[in-house]
Amino acid sequence: MRRPHTVVSNCPHPTAAAVKCSRLLDGAAPLYSEAMKVAFDLPPAQAEKLKQEASRLGLSPDDLARAALADLLAGYDDDFRAAADRVLEKNRELYRRLA
């Protein structure tokens, strides 16, 4: 189930970071997903920092954490694909030379 376009709320002029976070959440799983639920405890200092940053961006702490995780995981996918493409291209060149 696709989520409707996320609106950056409580912020008359959203920052670029808030807009990026809201775009990361577009198409993200709803709050409860059959795929995976994650729960963990944050130290008080990290929890407070998460709340402050989420407030600054006009997001809920849950949405900010979800967007940060989505961004982190998307970066690894892109890096992996780029490395795999380089290896496949080198293999194609090698097979061409051996033929």
N, C-alpha and C positions, 0 to 999 in steps of 0.2 A: 504494500500500500504506500503510494507516494504521499508525502506531506505537502500541503500547499506551500507556495513560496513563503519563506519565513520573513516576517516583518520585524524590523528592529524597532522595538517599542521603547517608550519612556525616553526618547531621545529626539528632539526636534531636528537636529543636524547630526546624523550618525557619522561616526568617524569611519575612515577607510577600513580599519580593523574590524569594526562592528559589521560593516557591510560584507567583508570577507567571511567573517564567522557565520553570518546568516546565509551566505551562499553555500558554505560548506555543509550546512544543515539541510539545504534543499535536497530532497530525495533521500535523506537519512531515514533510518528506521524510526518509527514512532517511539514514544517513551518506553513502551513495553514491546519487545520483539520476541518472536519465537527463536530467533537465531542465537542471541546471547544477552544475558543480563550481567552487568558488572557492578559489584559493590565493594568498596574498600574504605578504610578509615584514613583520613588525612590528619597530620599533626595540626594542632590549633593554629599555628602561624601560617601554614599553607592554606588551611580552610579560610582564614580571614583574608589572605591575599587573593584567593579565588573569588570570594564574595565582593571584594573591593573592585577587582578588575572587571568582573561581570557587570557590576553596577555602573562602572565608568563606560562600558560599551553598550549599556542598555539591554543586557541579556540576563537570563537566569544563570546561576552557577552551573546547573545541570547542562544547559545548552552550551555554555562556554567550554566545559570539560568535554562534552561530546564533540564539539567542533575541533578542539585541540587534538583529540585522539584521531578524528577523521583526517585531519591535516597530516599528522605524523604518519599514519598508515598509508595515506595516498603517496607521500614522498617516497616511501620504500618501494611501493609498486612501480613508480616511475623510474627509480634508480635501477631496480631489477630488470625492467624491460629494456632500458638503454644498454645495460651490460649484456643481456642476452642477445640483443640485436647486433652488438659489436662482435660477439663470439660467432654468431651465425654468419655474418658477413665475411669474417676471416676464414671460416670453414668453407664457404662457397668459393673464395679465392683459391684456397688450397686444393679443393677438389677440381677446380678448373685447370690448375697447373698440372695436377697428376693425370688428368685425362688424356 
